[in-house]
Amino acid sequence: FGLMLESLAILALPWIFPQVVLEPGSRQKYAMTLALLPLSSVIISAILHLVDIRPMIDVEATGALRLQGAAGIPADLALLAFAGFALALHESTRTTQRYFTYLGYLNFVLVVLSGTRMAIAASVLLFLIYFVRFPTMRMRWRQNVVAAVLGLGVIVLAGGLYLPNLELRMFGGDGAVSLSGRDAMWSFYFDQFLMTP
């Protein structure tokens, strides 16, 4: 139950945080702190790896490599990085400072390297929604061609480099679609629901 509340709080944070009334000028400081949390988690994970406490990269049974943060669970890093990505993306539409744009790129790369499929899909979908919804984002990309090319390059490079791992996670070693056991779980709970709706 605690993990469910933690997950809910982290997923709700990017949408709740911008609505909080803060002292003038302090919102960006808090947003920066929250958007840097995934990077700090990876740095702590690297330190734990160097002192031989826990590996930084998780190797699944299929052979797929997944970056894990300080918690040691790739999905937790993906959740934190998605929240950081969403917050940085939102702040990049509100301010002319480019560091939120670059933090968004960094957090997107961390989401991809975590190998969590739903977080990757949610990040891509959120980016597309913001790109369509906020004309200021498109105008800034037209004005700052370097940031636009860098962003496109980051997305293509992260996707291209991680695609073989993503295919391993999606199809396993035998070529069949792998849902990481979720199909059996969904089937079980659906059957239980049908027995006692």
Salt bridges, closest charged atoms under 4 A:
GLU60 OE2 - ARG66 NH1 2.94
GLU60 OE1 - ARG169 NE 3.07
GLU91 OE1 - ARG27 NH1 2.29
